[in-house]
Amino acid sequence: MEAFKPGVPVIGRVLEFDAERGLGMLTTRDGDTVAFHCTAISDGSRTVEVGKDVVFVIAPGHLGLSEARDVTPIEAGIPPDLG
């Protein structure tokens, strides 16, 4: 995974999501993958649609592995300031 800056938004897409476990995987524009838990979804929902474009930040997680936080579905295309 490329170096990342904590708190800097990243654009990606939901690769998979297991609603029973609340775990999913996102991919970045660069093709890196990062895991997330349903509690990281910023709108309070506990699920997100596979294939959905999202904005998120990458942060250190358990055991030193990176994880996605503040996962926000992009409803109307990519915001111009992130494009």
Phi and psi restraints in degrees (range 20) as a CNS / XPLOR table:
assign (resid 1 and name C) (resid 2 and name N)
       (resid 2 and name CA) (resid 2 and name C) 1.0 -63.2 20.0 2
assign (resid 2 and name N) (resid 2 and name CA)
       (resid 2 and name C) (resid 3 and name N) 1.0 157.0 20.0 2
assign (resid 2 and name C) (resid 3 and name N)
       (resid 3 and name CA) (resid 3 and name C) 1.0 -61.9 20.0 2
assign (resid 3 and name N) (resid 3 and name CA)
       (resid 3 and name C) (resid 4 and name N) 1.0 145.1 20.0 2
assign (resid 3 and name C) (resid 4 and name N)
       (resid 4 and name CA) (resid 4 and name C) 1.0 -129.0 20.0 2
assign (resid 4 and name N) (resid 4 and name CA)
       (resid 4 and name C) (resid 5 and name N) 1.0 157.3 20.0 2
assign (resid 4 and name C) (resid 5 and name N)
       (resid 5 and name CA) (resid 5 and name C) 1.0 -105.0 20.0 2
assign (resid 5 and name N) (resid 5 and name CA)
       (resid 5 and name C) (resid 6 and name N) 1.0 121.1 20.0 2
assign (resid 5 and name C) (resid 6 and name N)
       (resid 6 and name CA) (resid 6 and name C) 1.0 -54.3 20.0 2
assign (resid 6 and name N) (resid 6 and name CA)
       (resid 6 and name C) (resid 7 and name N) 1.0 133.5 20.0 2
assign (resid 6 and name C) (resid 7 and name N)
       (resid 7 and name CA) (resid 7 and name C) 1.0 84.6 20.0 2
assign (resid 7 and name N) (resid 7 and name CA)
       (resid 7 and name C) (resid 8 and name N) 1.0 -6.0 20.0 2
assign (resid 7 and name C) (resid 8 and name N)
       (resid 8 and name CA) (resid 8 and name C) 1.0 -86.5 20.0 2
assign (resid 8 and name N) (resid 8 and name CA)
       (resid 8 and name C) (resid 9 and name N) 1.0 124.2 20.0 2
assign (resid 8 and name C) (resid 9 and name N)
       (resid 9 and name CA) (resid 9 and name C) 1.0 -61.7 20.0 2
assign (resid 9 and name N) (resid 9 and name CA)
       (resid 9 and name C) (resid 10 and name N) 1.0 141.5 20.0 2
assign (resid 9 and name C) (resid 10 and name N)
       (resid 10 and name CA) (resid 10 and name C) 1.0 -123.2 20.0 2
assign (resid 10 and name N) (resid 10 and name CA)
       (resid 10 and name C) (resid 11 and name N) 1.0 138.9 20.0 2
assign (resid 10 and name C) (resid 11 and name N)
       (resid 11 and name CA) (resid 11 and name C) 1.0 -96.9 20.0 2
assign (resid 11 and name N) (resid 11 and name CA)
       (resid 11 and name C) (resid 12 and name N) 1.0 136.7 20.0 2
assign (resid 11 and name C) (resid 12 and name N)
       (resid 12 and name CA) (resid 12 and name C) 1.0 -157.4 20.0 2
assign (resid 12 and name N) (resid 12 and name CA)
       (resid 12 and name C) (resid 13 and name N) 1.0 -164.4 20.0 2
assign (resid 12 and name C) (resid 13 and name N)
       (resid 13 and name CA) (resid 13 and name C) 1.0 -142.4 20.0 2
assign (resid 13 and name N) (resid 13 and name CA)
       (resid 13 and name C) (resid 14 and name N) 1.0 146.1 20.0 2
assign (resid 13 and name C) (resid 14 and name N)
       (resid 14 and name CA) (resid 14 and name C) 1.0 -74.9 20.0 2
assign (resid 14 and name N) (resid 14 and name CA)
       (resid 14 and name C) (resid 15 and name N) 1.0 119.1 20.0 2
assign (resid 14 and name C) (resid 15 and name N)
       (resid 15 and name CA) (resid 15 and name C) 1.0 -85.1 20.0 2
assign (resid 15 and name N) (resid 15 and name CA)
       (resid 15 and name C) (resid 16 and name N) 1.0 -43.3 20.0 2
assign (resid 15 and name C) (resid 16 and name N)
       (resid 16 and name CA) (resid 16 and name C) 1.0 -156.3 20.0 2
assign (resid 16 and name N) (resid 16 and name CA)
       (resid 16 and name C) (resid 17 and name N) 1.0 156.5 20.0 2
assign (resid 16 and name C) (resid 17 and name N)
       (resid 17 and name CA) (resid 17 and name C) 1.0 -153.6 20.0 2
assign (resid 17 and name N) (resid 17 and name CA)
       (resid 17 and name C) (resid 18 and name N) 1.0 125.9 20.0 2
assign (resid 17 and name C) (resid 18 and name N)
       (resid 18 and name CA) (resid 18 and name C) 1.0 -104.4 20.0 2
assign (resid 18 and name N) (resid 18 and name CA)
       (resid 18 and name C) (resid 19 and name N) 1.0 102.3 20.0 2
assign (resid 18 and name C) (resid 19 and name N)
       (resid 19 and name CA) (resid 19 and name C) 1.0 -64.0 20.0 2
assign (resid 19 and name N) (resid 19 and name CA)
       (resid 19 and name C) (resid 20 and name N) 1.0 -32.6 20.0 2
assign (resid 19 and name C) (resid 20 and name N)
       (resid 20 and name CA) (resid 20 and name C) 1.0 -65.3 20.0 2
assign (resid 20 and name N) (resid 20 and name CA)
       (resid 20 and name C) (resid 21 and name N) 1.0 -40.1 20.0 2
assign (resid 20 and name C) (resid 21 and name N)
       (resid 21 and name CA) (resid 21 and name C) 1.0 -92.3 20.0 2
assign (resid 21 and name N) (resid 21 and name CA)
       (resid 21 and name C) (resid 22 and name N) 1.0 -18.9 20.0 2
assign (resid 21 and name C) (resid 22 and name N)
       (resid 22 and name CA) (resid 22 and name C) 1.0 75.0 20.0 2
assign (resid 22 and name N) (resid 22 and name CA)
       (resid 22 and name C) (resid 23 and name N) 1.0 21.4 20.0 2
assign (resid 22 and name C) (resid 23 and name N)
       (resid 23 and name CA) (resid 23 and name C) 1.0 -115.2 20.0 2
assign (resid 23 and name N) (resid 23 and name CA)
       (resid 23 and name C) (resid 24 and name N) 1.0 146.0 20.0 2
assign (resid 23 and name C) (resid 24 and name N)
       (resid 24 and name CA) (resid 24 and name C) 1.0 -150.8 20.0 2
assign (resid 24 and name N) (resid 24 and name CA)
       (resid 24 and name C) (resid 25 and name N) 1.0 174.8 20.0 2
assign (resid 24 and name C) (resid 25 and name N)
       (resid 25 and name CA) (resid 25 and name C) 1.0 -128.3 20.0 2
assign (resid 25 and name N) (resid 25 and name CA)
       (resid 25 and name C) (resid 26 and name N) 1.0 139.5 20.0 2
assign (resid 25 and name C) (resid 26 and name N)
       (resid 26 and name CA) (resid 26 and name C) 1.0 -117.0 20.0 2
assign (resid 26 and name N) (resid 26 and name CA)
       (resid 26 and name C) (resid 27 and name N) 1.0 157.1 20.0 2
assign (resid 26 and name C) (resid 27 and name N)
       (resid 27 and name CA) (resid 27 and name C) 1.0 -121.9 20.0 2
assign (resid 27 and name N) (resid 27 and name CA)
       (resid 27 and name C) (resid 28 and name N) 1.0 144.3 20.0 2
assign (resid 27 and name C) (resid 28 and name N)
       (resid 28 and name CA) (resid 28 and name C) 1.0 -90.3 20.0 2
assign (resid 28 and name N) (resid 28 and name CA)
       (resid 28 and name C) (resid 29 and name N) 1.0 171.4 20.0 2
assign (resid 28 and name C) (resid 29 and name N)
       (resid 29 and name CA) (resid 29 and name C) 1.0 -60.8 20.0 2
assign (resid 29 and name N) (resid 29 and name CA)
       (resid 29 and name C) (resid 30 and name N) 1.0 -26.1 20.0 2
assign (resid 29 and name C) (resid 30 and name N)
       (resid 30 and name CA) (resid 30 and name C) 1.0 -85.1 20.0 2
assign (resid 30 and name N) (resid 30 and name CA)
       (resid 30 and name C) (resid 31 and name N) 1.0 -1.8 20.0 2
assign (resid 30 and name C) (resid 31 and name N)
       (resid 31 and name CA) (resid 31 and name C) 1.0 90.9 20.0 2
assign (resid 31 and name N) (resid 31 and name CA)
       (resid 31 and name C) (resid 32 and name N) 1.0 3.2 20.0 2
assign (resid 31 and name C) (resid 32 and name N)
       (resid 32 and name CA) (resid 32 and name C) 1.0 -75.7 20.0 2
assign (resid 32 and name N) (resid 32 and name CA)
       (resid 32 and name C) (resid 33 and name N) 1.0 151.5 20.0 2
assign (resid 32 and name C) (resid 33 and name N)
       (resid 33 and name CA) (resid 33 and name C) 1.0 -114.5 20.0 2
assign (resid 33 and name N) (resid 33 and name CA)
       (resid 33 and name C) (resid 34 and name N) 1.0 148.7 20.0 2
assign (resid 33 and name C) (resid 34 and name N)
       (resid 34 and name CA) (resid 34 and name C) 1.0 -145.9 20.0 2
assign (resid 34 and name N) (resid 34 and name CA)
       (resid 34 and name C) (resid 35 and name N) 1.0 141.6 20.0 2
assign (resid 34 and name C) (resid 35 and name N)
       (resid 35 and name CA) (resid 35 and name C) 1.0 -86.0 20.0 2
assign (resid 35 and name N) (resid 35 and name CA)
       (resid 35 and name C) (resid 36 and name N) 1.0 158.6 20.0 2
assign (resid 35 and name C) (resid 36 and name N)
       (resid 36 and name CA) (resid 36 and name C) 1.0 -149.8 20.0 2
assign (resid 36 and name N) (resid 36 and name CA)
       (resid 36 and name C) (resid 37 and name N) 1.0 157.0 20.0 2
assign (resid 36 and name C) (resid 37 and name N)
       (resid 37 and name CA) (resid 37 and name C) 1.0 -109.0 20.0 2
assign (resid 37 and name N) (resid 37 and name CA)
       (resid 37 and name C) (resid 38 and name N) 1.0 153.0 20.0 2
assign (resid 37 and name C) (resid 38 and name N)
       (resid 38 and name CA) (resid 38 and name C) 1.0 -58.0 20.0 2
assign (resid 38 and name N) (resid 38 and name CA)
       (resid 38 and name C) (resid 39 and name N) 1.0 -24.8 20.0 2
assign (resid 38 and name C) (resid 39 and name N)
       (resid 39 and name CA) (resid 39 and name C) 1.0 -70.3 20.0 2
assign (resid 39 and name N) (resid 39 and name CA)
       (resid 39 and name C) (resid 40 and name N) 1.0 -11.0 20.0 2
assign (resid 39 and name C) (resid 40 and name N)
       (resid 40 and name CA) (resid 40 and name C) 1.0 -85.6 20.0 2
assign (resid 40 and name N) (resid 40 and name CA)
       (resid 40 and name C) (resid 41 and name N) 1.0 -6.5 20.0 2
assign (resid 40 and name C) (resid 41 and name N)
       (resid 41 and name CA) (resid 41 and name C) 1.0 -75.0 20.0 2
assign (resid 41 and name N) (resid 41 and name CA)
       (resid 41 and name C) (resid 42 and name N) 1.0 120.3 20.0 2
assign (resid 41 and name C) (resid 42 and name N)
       (resid 42 and name CA) (resid 42 and name C) 1.0 -71.7 20.0 2
assign (resid 42 and name N) (resid 42 and name CA)
       (resid 42 and name C) (resid 43 and name N) 1.0 -23.1 20.0 2
assign (resid 42 and name C) (resid 43 and name N)
       (resid 43 and name CA) (resid 43 and name C) 1.0 -85.8 20.0 2
assign (resid 43 and name N) (resid 43 and name CA)
       (resid 43 and name C) (resid 44 and name N) 1.0 5.2 20.0 2
assign (resid 43 and name C) (resid 44 and name N)
       (resid 44 and name CA) (resid 44 and name C) 1.0 87.9 20.0 2
assign (resid 44 and name N) (resid 44 and name CA)
       (resid 44 and name C) (resid 45 and name N) 1.0 -11.2 20.0 2
assign (resid 44 and name C) (resid 45 and name N)
       (resid 45 and name CA) (resid 45 and name C) 1.0 -71.5 20.0 2
assign (resid 45 and name N) (resid 45 and name CA)
       (resid 45 and name C) (resid 46 and name N) 1.0 164.1 20.0 2
assign (resid 45 and name C) (resid 46 and name N)
       (resid 46 and name CA) (resid 46 and name C) 1.0 -112.2 20.0 2
assign (resid 46 and name N) (resid 46 and name CA)
       (resid 46 and name C) (resid 47 and name N) 1.0 15.7 20.0 2
assign (resid 46 and name C) (resid 47 and name N)
       (resid 47 and name CA) (resid 47 and name C) 1.0 -148.9 20.0 2
assign (resid 47 and name N) (resid 47 and name CA)
       (resid 47 and name C) (resid 48 and name N) 1.0 157.9 20.0 2
assign (resid 47 and name C) (resid 48 and name N)
       (resid 48 and name CA) (resid 48 and name C) 1.0 -147.5 20.0 2
assign (resid 48 and name N) (resid 48 and name CA)
       (resid 48 and name C) (resid 49 and name N) 1.0 144.4 20.0 2
assign (resid 48 and name C) (resid 49 and name N)
       (resid 49 and name CA) (resid 49 and name C) 1.0 -76.0 20.0 2
assign (resid 49 and name N) (resid 49 and name CA)
       (resid 49 and name C) (resid 50 and name N) 1.0 132.7 20.0 2
assign (resid 49 and name C) (resid 50 and name N)
       (resid 50 and name CA) (resid 50 and name C) 1.0 -61.8 20.0 2
assign (resid 50 and name N) (resid 50 and name CA)
       (resid 50 and name C) (resid 51 and name N) 1.0 136.2 20.0 2
assign (resid 50 and name C) (resid 51 and name N)
       (resid 51 and name CA) (resid 51 and name C) 1.0 92.1 20.0 2
assign (resid 51 and name N) (resid 51 and name CA)
       (resid 51 and name C) (resid 52 and name N) 1.0 -8.1 20.0 2
assign (resid 51 and name C) (resid 52 and name N)
       (resid 52 and name CA) (resid 52 and name C) 1.0 -73.6 20.0 2
assign (resid 52 and name N) (resid 52 and name CA)
       (resid 52 and name C) (resid 53 and name N) 1.0 135.9 20.0 2
assign (resid 52 and name C) (resid 53 and name N)
       (resid 53 and name CA) (resid 53 and name C) 1.0 -75.5 20.0 2
assign (resid 53 and name N) (resid 53 and name CA)
       (resid 53 and name C) (resid 54 and name N) 1.0 140.0 20.0 2
assign (resid 53 and name C) (resid 54 and name N)
       (resid 54 and name CA) (resid 54 and name C) 1.0 -140.0 20.0 2
assign (resid 54 and name N) (resid 54 and name CA)
       (resid 54 and name C) (resid 55 and name N) 1.0 159.9 20.0 2
assign (resid 54 and name C) (resid 55 and name N)
       (resid 55 and name CA) (resid 55 and name C) 1.0 -114.8 20.0 2
assign (resid 55 and name N) (resid 55 and name CA)
       (resid 55 and name C) (resid 56 and name N) 1.0 139.5 20.0 2
assign (resid 55 and name C) (resid 56 and name N)
       (resid 56 and name CA) (resid 56 and name C) 1.0 -154.9 20.0 2
assign (resid 56 and name N) (resid 56 and name CA)
       (resid 56 and name C) (resid 57 and name N) 1.0 170.1 20.0 2
assign (resid 56 and name C) (resid 57 and name N)
       (resid 57 and name CA) (resid 57 and name C) 1.0 -116.9 20.0 2
assign (resid 57 and name N) (resid 57 and name CA)
       (resid 57 and name C) (resid 58 and name N) 1.0 149.9 20.0 2
assign (resid 57 and name C) (resid 58 and name N)
       (resid 58 and name CA) (resid 58 and name C) 1.0 -103.9 20.0 2
assign (resid 58 and name N) (resid 58 and name CA)
       (resid 58 and name C) (resid 59 and name N) 1.0 132.4 20.0 2
assign (resid 58 and name C) (resid 59 and name N)
       (resid 59 and name CA) (resid 59 and name C) 1.0 -140.5 20.0 2
assign (resid 59 and name N) (resid 59 and name CA)
       (resid 59 and name C) (resid 60 and name N) 1.0 159.4 20.0 2
assign (resid 59 and name C) (resid 60 and name N)
       (resid 60 and name CA) (resid 60 and name C) 1.0 -62.8 20.0 2
assign (resid 60 and name N) (resid 60 and name CA)
       (resid 60 and name C) (resid 61 and name N) 1.0 138.3 20.0 2
assign (resid 60 and name C) (resid 61 and name N)
       (resid 61 and name CA) (resid 61 and name C) 1.0 -120.1 20.0 2
assign (resid 61 and name N) (resid 61 and name CA)
       (resid 61 and name C) (resid 62 and name N) 1.0 -155.1 20.0 2
assign (resid 61 and name C) (resid 62 and name N)
       (resid 62 and name CA) (resid 62 and name C) 1.0 -62.9 20.0 2
assign (resid 62 and name N) (resid 62 and name CA)
       (resid 62 and name C) (resid 63 and name N) 1.0 143.6 20.0 2
assign (resid 62 and name C) (resid 63 and name N)
       (resid 63 and name CA) (resid 63 and name C) 1.0 58.8 20.0 2
assign (resid 63 and name N) (resid 63 and name CA)
       (resid 63 and name C) (resid 64 and name N) 1.0 21.7 20.0 2
assign (resid 63 and name C) (resid 64 and name N)
       (resid 64 and name CA) (resid 64 and name C) 1.0 81.2 20.0 2
assign (resid 64 and name N) (resid 64 and name CA)
       (resid 64 and name C) (resid 65 and name N) 1.0 1.3 20.0 2
assign (resid 64 and name C) (resid 65 and name N)
       (resid 65 and name CA) (resid 65 and name C) 1.0 -82.3 20.0 2
assign (resid 65 and name N) (resid 65 and name CA)
       (resid 65 and name C) (resid 66 and name N) 1.0 147.6 20.0 2
assign (resid 65 and name C) (resid 66 and name N)
       (resid 66 and name CA) (resid 66 and name C) 1.0 -76.2 20.0 2
assign (resid 66 and name N) (resid 66 and name CA)
       (resid 66 and name C) (resid 67 and name N) 1.0 148.4 20.0 2
assign (resid 66 and name C) (resid 67 and name N)
       (resid 67 and name CA) (resid 67 and name C) 1.0 -142.5 20.0 2
assign (resid 67 and name N) (resid 67 and name CA)
       (resid 67 and name C) (resid 68 and name N) 1.0 159.1 20.0 2
assign (resid 67 and name C) (resid 68 and name N)
       (resid 68 and name CA) (resid 68 and name C) 1.0 -88.9 20.0 2
assign (resid 68 and name N) (resid 68 and name CA)
       (resid 68 and name C) (resid 69 and name N) 1.0 140.7 20.0 2
assign (resid 68 and name C) (resid 69 and name N)
       (resid 69 and name CA) (resid 69 and name C) 1.0 -132.3 20.0 2
assign (resid 69 and name N) (resid 69 and name CA)
       (resid 69 and name C) (resid 70 and name N) 1.0 163.9 20.0 2
assign (resid 69 and name C) (resid 70 and name N)
       (resid 70 and name CA) (resid 70 and name C) 1.0 51.5 20.0 2
assign (resid 70 and name N) (resid 70 and name CA)
       (resid 70 and name C) (resid 71 and name N) 1.0 47.7 20.0 2
assign (resid 70 and name C) (resid 71 and name N)
       (resid 71 and name CA) (resid 71 and name C) 1.0 -72.4 20.0 2
assign (resid 71 and name N) (resid 71 and name CA)
       (resid 71 and name C) (resid 72 and name N) 1.0 118.5 20.0 2
assign (resid 71 and name C) (resid 72 and name N)
       (resid 72 and name CA) (resid 72 and name C) 1.0 -123.9 20.0 2
assign (resid 72 and name N) (resid 72 and name CA)
       (resid 72 and name C) (resid 73 and name N) 1.0 115.4 20.0 2
assign (resid 72 and name C) (resid 73 and name N)
       (resid 73 and name CA) (resid 73 and name C) 1.0 -61.3 20.0 2
assign (resid 73 and name N) (resid 73 and name CA)
       (resid 73 and name C) (resid 74 and name N) 1.0 140.3 20.0 2
assign (resid 73 and name C) (resid 74 and name N)
       (resid 74 and name CA) (resid 74 and name C) 1.0 -94.0 20.0 2
assign (resid 74 and name N) (resid 74 and name CA)
       (resid 74 and name C) (resid 75 and name N) 1.0 112.2 20.0 2
assign (resid 74 and name C) (resid 75 and name N)
       (resid 75 and name CA) (resid 75 and name C) 1.0 -83.8 20.0 2
assign (resid 75 and name N) (resid 75 and name CA)
       (resid 75 and name C) (resid 76 and name N) 1.0 -34.1 20.0 2
assign (resid 75 and name C) (resid 76 and name N)
       (resid 76 and name CA) (resid 76 and name C) 1.0 -130.9 20.0 2
assign (resid 76 and name N) (resid 76 and name CA)
       (resid 76 and name C) (resid 77 and name N) 1.0 52.8 20.0 2
assign (resid 76 and name C) (resid 77 and name N)
       (resid 77 and name CA) (resid 77 and name C) 1.0 84.2 20.0 2
assign (resid 77 and name N) (resid 77 and name CA)
       (resid 77 and name C) (resid 78 and name N) 1.0 176.0 20.0 2
assign (resid 77 and name C) (resid 78 and name N)
       (resid 78 and name CA) (resid 78 and name C) 1.0 -78.9 20.0 2
assign (resid 78 and name N) (resid 78 and name CA)
       (resid 78 and name C) (resid 79 and name N) 1.0 127.6 20.0 2
assign (resid 78 and name C) (resid 79 and name N)
       (resid 79 and name CA) (resid 79 and name C) 1.0 -57.1 20.0 2
assign (resid 79 and name N) (resid 79 and name CA)
       (resid 79 and name C) (resid 80 and name N) 1.0 139.5 20.0 2
assign (resid 79 and name C) (resid 80 and name N)
       (resid 80 and name CA) (resid 80 and name C) 1.0 -55.8 20.0 2
assign (resid 80 and name N) (resid 80 and name CA)
       (resid 80 and name C) (resid 81 and name N) 1.0 -34.7 20.0 2
assign (resid 80 and name C) (resid 81 and name N)
       (resid 81 and name CA) (resid 81 and name C) 1.0 -73.0 20.0 2
assign (resid 81 and name N) (resid 81 and name CA)
       (resid 81 and name C) (resid 82 and name N) 1.0 -9.5 20.0 2
assign (resid 81 and name C) (resid 82 and name N)
       (resid 82 and name CA) (resid 82 and name C) 1.0 -110.8 20.0 2
assign (resid 82 and name N) (resid 82 and name CA)
       (resid 82 and name C) (resid 83 and name N) 1.0 -10.6 20.0 2
